[in-house]
Amino acid sequence: MVVDFNRTVAYMCPGCGDMTFGEFSLFELSGERGISVKCDCGKSQLKIFPKTKTLYSVSLRCLVCDEEHEFDVPLIVIMRQSCIDFSCPDILIGLAYIGKKEAVMDAVKENDTYIEEIVAACGLEHTGKNGITMLKALDKIQELSDDGNLTCTCGSAMIDVDVLEDELVLECCMCGATVSFTADEIRNGNFSDISEIEIQKSPESAKDKN
């Protein structure tokens, strides 16, 4: 019998939204350093490191809630389980998978289908890899609107939201002024910390106040 010591890692990069893949050998987990898998965009990495001789931690920044998650996994589970999945505690969407290549690839496909179903149920289309990012952005926009913090300099609070594949566009229903946020800006900027958006005639001069 041939024993396969290689394992595949897949995780959703919070920096670019892509699924990042990497491989490692179980022998690399020996010692104190552990391993890391980095996204090609350079904005994130998943780490697997030892806490004890028999217990390891998997850490990564979450695409869903922007928090750093750390999951404890016994070494024997990493060695024996065909695929381990890690989900955001707030929203049960798969963030990372570790295991044998075929099982990991199957899990990734199932998660992609699940995300597509969630995005479609929320009335969004053509968002691709940015589906979760746009759902987060819409939640933030709704929060600002409910609090009266989404307005236009013309005095209107009637703001239309248009979700494109890689861009969120806000347009004043009264004067037509617009402001837009790209998916990358939403993921990597301070979008989640914005406390007020005021749309102005020039998109470049739209203000977000913290």
Backbone torsions as a table, in degrees:
resi	resn	phi	psi	omega
1	MET	NA	132.9	178.2
2	VAL	-92.7	124.1	179.4
3	VAL	-92.9	127.4	-179.6
4	ASP	-94.0	112.6	-179.5
5	PHE	-95.1	-1.3	-179.1
6	ASN	-87.1	143.4	178.7
7	ARG	-132.0	149.7	179.2
8	THR	-107.7	141.2	176.0
9	VAL	-116.7	136.4	172.8
10	ALA	-136.7	131.5	177.1
11	TYR	-147.2	153.1	-180.0
12	MET	-84.2	116.1	-178.0
13	CYS	-72.7	124.1	178.3
14	PRO	-74.7	-9.8	-179.0
15	GLY	-87.0	-41.2	-177.0
16	CYS	-121.4	-11.7	178.4
17	GLY	87.4	-6.8	-179.2
18	ASP	-78.9	157.3	170.6
19	MET	-83.2	122.8	-178.2
20	THR	-100.8	136.7	-178.0
21	PHE	-119.5	148.5	175.9
22	GLY	-156.7	167.9	179.3
23	GLU	-134.7	151.9	175.8
24	PHE	-152.3	162.5	176.0
25	SER	-100.2	145.6	178.0
26	LEU	-58.3	-26.8	178.6
27	PHE	-65.8	-24.7	-179.7
28	GLU	-71.5	-15.7	-179.6
29	LEU	-81.3	-8.8	177.9
30	SER	-72.5	152.7	-178.4
31	GLY	93.3	-161.7	-172.8
32	GLU	-110.3	-11.5	-171.7
33	ARG	-85.8	-34.1	-175.1
34	GLY	73.3	-160.2	-179.1
35	ILE	-137.8	165.6	175.2
36	SER	-140.6	147.3	175.7
37	VAL	-120.7	123.6	-175.7
38	LYS	-110.0	143.5	175.8
39	CYS	-74.4	148.9	179.1
40	ASP	-62.4	-23.5	-179.9
41	CYS	-72.8	-16.1	177.6
42	GLY	80.4	8.4	-174.2
43	LYS	-103.7	-2.4	-179.2
44	SER	-157.6	164.6	173.4
45	GLN	-155.6	152.5	173.1
46	LEU	-107.0	133.1	-178.3
47	LYS	-116.1	140.5	171.4
48	ILE	-124.2	117.0	-174.8
49	PHE	-141.0	152.7	-176.8
50	PRO	-79.3	138.6	170.6
51	LYS	-101.0	-37.6	171.4
52	THR	-139.3	-174.6	179.4
53	LYS	-67.5	-23.9	-175.6
54	THR	-117.8	-1.2	-177.2
55	LEU	-128.3	128.4	179.6
56	TYR	-118.3	158.5	175.8
57	SER	-117.8	141.9	174.3
58	VAL	-113.4	122.3	-178.4
59	SER	-126.5	143.1	176.8
60	LEU	-164.3	156.3	174.8
61	ARG	-83.4	137.8	-171.6
62	CYS	-86.5	129.8	175.8
63	LEU	-68.7	-26.2	-175.4
64	VAL	-80.3	-51.0	-173.5
65	CYS	-115.7	0.5	178.3
66	ASP	69.1	4.6	178.4
67	GLU	-88.4	158.8	174.1
68	GLU	-87.2	118.5	179.8
69	HIS	-101.5	144.8	175.5
70	GLU	-131.9	123.2	-177.6
71	PHE	-115.5	129.8	177.2
72	ASP	-89.9	132.3	-178.1
73	VAL	-136.7	126.0	175.3
74	PRO	-62.2	142.0	-179.9
75	LEU	-57.6	-38.0	-178.5
76	ILE	-62.1	-30.7	178.0
77	VAL	-70.5	-42.8	177.7
78	ILE	-61.2	-36.3	-177.6
79	MET	-74.3	-37.3	-169.7
80	ARG	-104.3	-29.3	-174.7
81	GLN	-79.4	136.6	-176.5
82	SER	-66.8	-34.3	177.9
83	CYS	-156.1	127.0	175.4
84	ILE	-107.4	130.3	178.5
85	ASP	-112.3	145.1	-179.5
86	PHE	-123.8	127.8	-176.0
87	SER	-122.7	156.1	174.1
88	CYS	-65.3	131.1	179.2
89	PRO	-62.5	-25.5	-177.7
90	ASP	-82.0	-42.6	-179.8
91	ILE	-131.8	121.9	-172.5
92	LEU	-76.2	67.7	174.1
93	ILE	-112.9	132.2	-177.8
94	GLY	-62.3	128.1	179.6
95	LEU	-103.1	-34.7	-175.2
96	ALA	-152.9	155.2	179.3
97	TYR	-140.1	139.1	177.1
98	ILE	-135.0	130.1	178.7
99	GLY	163.9	-157.7	178.4
100	LYS	-73.2	143.2	-168.1
101	LYS	-52.1	-50.5	-176.0
102	GLU	-62.3	-42.2	179.8
103	ALA	-66.5	-38.7	178.6
104	VAL	-65.1	-44.5	-179.9
105	MET	-62.4	-39.2	177.2
106	ASP	-63.8	-42.0	-179.9
107	ALA	-64.5	-39.7	178.7
108	VAL	-62.3	-43.7	179.5
109	LYS	-62.7	-43.3	179.0
110	GLU	-63.0	-40.0	179.6
111	ASN	-67.6	-39.0	177.3
112	ASP	-60.0	-42.4	178.9
113	THR	-64.3	-41.4	179.4
114	TYR	-62.0	-44.5	179.7
115	ILE	-63.7	-42.3	178.5
116	GLU	-59.8	-38.8	179.4
117	GLU	-67.1	-41.0	178.7
118	ILE	-64.0	-46.8	-179.0
119	VAL	-61.9	-43.4	179.6
120	ALA	-64.8	-38.4	179.9
121	ALA	-64.5	-25.2	178.7
122	CYS	-89.8	5.3	175.5
123	GLY	83.7	14.9	179.4
124	LEU	-99.5	148.8	177.6
125	GLU	-137.4	156.1	172.3
126	HIS	58.2	32.7	179.0
127	THR	-94.1	-14.2	176.6
128	GLY	52.4	-133.3	-177.9
129	LYS	-66.7	-12.9	-177.5
130	ASN	-91.8	9.4	-176.0
131	GLY	-55.0	-51.8	-179.2
132	ILE	-64.5	-41.0	179.2
133	THR	-58.5	-44.2	-178.9
134	MET	-70.2	-34.3	175.6
135	LEU	-63.4	-42.0	177.2
136	LYS	-62.5	-42.2	-179.1
137	ALA	-64.6	-42.2	179.2
138	LEU	-62.9	-38.7	178.1
139	ASP	-62.1	-40.3	179.0
140	LYS	-68.3	-42.2	179.1
141	ILE	-61.9	-41.1	178.7
142	GLN	-63.6	-39.4	178.0
143	GLU	-61.9	-45.7	179.7
144	LEU	-63.6	-41.2	180.0
145	SER	-64.2	-44.0	180.0
146	ASP	-62.3	-32.3	-178.8
147	ASP	-88.0	0.2	-179.1
148	GLY	76.1	22.0	-176.5
149	ASN	-108.9	20.9	174.6
150	LEU	-123.9	103.1	-171.9
151	THR	-140.1	174.1	174.6
152	CYS	-122.7	152.6	-179.4
153	THR	-65.5	-15.0	177.7
154	CYS	-77.0	-8.3	178.6
155	GLY	105.0	-7.0	-178.3
156	SER	-85.1	146.9	173.0
157	ALA	-115.9	13.2	177.9
158	MET	-92.5	98.6	-174.2
159	ILE	-117.3	128.3	177.5
160	ASP	-94.0	143.0	-179.1
161	VAL	-116.6	127.3	177.8
162	ASP	-120.4	121.9	-178.5
163	VAL	-102.0	117.0	176.6
164	LEU	-103.3	-179.2	-176.6
165	GLU	-61.8	-40.0	-177.9
166	ASP	-132.9	24.4	-177.0
167	GLU	-155.4	143.4	174.8
168	LEU	-112.9	123.5	-176.2
169	VAL	-115.9	126.7	175.5
170	LEU	-106.8	130.4	-177.8
171	GLU	-132.1	131.6	177.1
172	CYS	-71.4	127.9	-178.0
173	CYS	-73.8	-14.5	-177.9
174	MET	-92.9	-49.8	-174.4
175	CYS	-111.7	-10.7	177.4
176	GLY	84.7	3.9	177.4
177	ALA	-63.8	145.9	-177.4
178	THR	-132.8	159.5	168.9
179	VAL	-147.1	144.7	-177.1
180	SER	-130.7	154.3	177.0
181	PHE	-131.4	126.9	177.1
182	THR	-77.6	162.0	178.6
183	ALA	-60.2	-39.0	179.2
184	ASP	-64.9	-38.7	178.3
185	GLU	-65.0	-39.1	180.0
186	ILE	-66.4	-40.7	-178.7
187	ARG	-72.8	-41.3	-167.6
188	ASN	-108.4	-7.2	179.6
189	GLY	-94.8	-154.4	-179.7
190	ASN	-105.3	30.1	-174.4
191	PHE	-56.6	-41.9	-177.4
192	SER	-67.9	-16.8	-178.9
193	ASP	-98.8	-3.4	-179.5
194	ILE	-62.9	133.5	179.8
195	SER	-106.3	-12.5	179.5
196	GLU	-160.3	139.8	173.1
197	ILE	-124.4	125.9	177.2
198	GLU	-121.0	114.7	-177.7
199	ILE	-80.6	137.4	176.4
200	GLN	-123.9	169.1	-177.9
201	LYS	-56.6	-40.2	179.4
202	SER	-96.2	121.6	179.9
203	PRO	-55.8	-32.1	-178.0
204	GLU	-68.9	-20.1	-176.3
205	SER	-103.3	5.8	176.3
206	ALA	-60.9	138.8	-173.5
207	LYS	-108.2	138.8	167.6
208	ASP	-121.9	127.1	-173.1
209	LYS	-112.1	136.0	-177.9
210	ASN	-112.7	NA	NA
